[in-house]
Amino acid sequence: MGISDADLTPDGLAANPVLVDGMARVLARELLSVLEGAETRKLTSRPAGNQNGIVGGSRVMSNVLTAAEIESQFPSEWVLVEDPDTNESLEVRSGKVIYHSRDRDEVYRKAVELRPKRFAMLYTGKMPEGTAIVL
């Protein structure tokens, strides 16, 4: 049985906690894999950013943005959001963008480096057709 677009809407996810739990487990395993790789490679620190907030080709922001602003400013990118404001379905409504990149692993590494207390990882692009989510 496949996953439909309707399953990935807030109502679909709310009706299927097993799907949400499975997706969370997959993301946790991916993050753990990146974290273990980071420990193995002994990541080097990146500069905190220049006057324009540029770090490693990506911008570090300091003001709170809405989810719509994040999606419009960072199309098809992975975004690390600190202290996200979420709704009852845990969808991000707003937050402080602390890092973004088209490279997911780079954003994971930045999360390891910065170690924010509360954060969310967002992808602002569309899932390519035929992409399977493994639970």
C-alpha positions in Angstrom: 0.0 0.0 0.0 1.5 3.3 -1.1 1.4 6.8 0.5 -0.9 9.3 -1.3 -0.6 13.1 -1.3 -3.7 13.2 0.9 -1.8 11.1 3.5 0.9 13.9 3.8 -1.6 16.7 4.5 -2.1 17.9 8.1 -5.4 16.0 8.3 -4.0 12.9 6.7 -1.0 12.9 9.1 -3.3 13.6 12.1 -5.4 10.6 11.1 -2.4 8.3 10.8 -0.1 8.6 13.8 1.7 5.4 12.6 2.8 7.2 9.5 4.0 10.2 11.4 5.9 8.0 13.9 7.5 6.1 11.0 8.5 9.3 9.3 10.0 10.6 12.5 12.0 7.4 13.0 13.4 7.6 9.4 14.4 11.2 9.9 15.9 10.4 13.3 18.0 7.5 11.8 19.2 9.8 9.0 20.2 12.5 11.5 21.9 9.9 13.7 23.8 8.7 10.7 25.0 12.2 9.9 25.9 12.8 13.6 28.0 9.6 13.7 29.7 10.6 10.4 30.5 14.0 11.9 32.1 12.4 14.9 34.2 10.2 12.6 35.3 13.1 10.4 35.9 15.5 13.3 34.2 18.4 11.7 36.2 21.6 11.5 34.5 24.7 12.7 33.3 27.2 10.2 33.6 30.9 10.7 30.7 32.5 12.5 29.9 34.6 9.4 31.0 37.9 7.9 29.2 41.2 8.2 26.5 40.0 5.7 25.9 36.8 7.7 27.3 34.5 5.0 28.6 31.2 6.3 30.0 28.6 3.9 27.9 30.0 1.1 24.7 30.0 3.1 23.1 32.8 5.0 22.6 32.9 8.8 19.5 34.9 9.7 18.6 36.5 12.9 15.0 37.6 12.6 11.9 35.5 13.0 10.2 34.6 9.7 6.8 33.0 9.0 6.6 29.6 7.2 5.5 31.4 4.0 8.4 33.8 4.2 10.8 30.9 4.7 9.4 29.0 1.7 9.6 32.1 -0.5 13.1 33.2 0.6 14.6 29.7 0.4 13.0 27.8 -2.4 14.0 24.1 -2.7 16.4 24.3 0.3 16.9 22.6 3.6 16.3 25.1 6.4 17.4 24.9 10.0 14.8 26.8 12.2 15.6 27.6 15.8 12.7 27.9 18.4 10.0 27.1 15.9 6.4 28.2 16.7 4.2 25.2 15.7 0.5 24.5 15.5 -1.3 21.6 17.1 -0.1 19.3 14.3 3.5 20.4 14.9 3.7 22.2 11.6 6.1 25.1 11.7 4.3 28.5 11.6 7.4 30.7 12.2 10.9 30.7 13.6 14.4 32.0 13.4 16.3 30.7 10.4 19.8 29.9 11.6 21.1 28.1 8.5 20.0 27.0 5.1 21.5 25.1 2.1 20.5 23.0 -0.9 22.6 20.2 0.7 20.7 18.4 3.5 23.8 16.9 5.0 25.4 20.4 5.3 22.4 21.6 7.3 22.5 18.5 9.5 26.2 19.2 10.2 25.4 22.8 11.0 22.8 21.6 13.5 25.4 19.4 15.1 27.8 22.3 15.3 25.3 24.9 16.6 23.4 22.4 18.9 20.2 24.5 19.1 18.0 23.5 22.1 14.8 23.5 20.1 14.8 23.4 16.3 13.1 22.1 13.2 14.4 21.0 9.8 12.3 22.1 6.8 12.6 21.3 3.1 10.9 24.0 1.1 10.8 22.2 -2.2 8.4 19.6 -3.7 9.1 15.9 -3.4 9.9 14.6 -6.8 7.2 12.4 -8.4 7.9 8.7 -7.7 9.8 9.4 -4.5 9.1 6.7 -1.9 9.1 7.3 1.8 10.4 4.3 3.6 8.9 3.6 7.0 
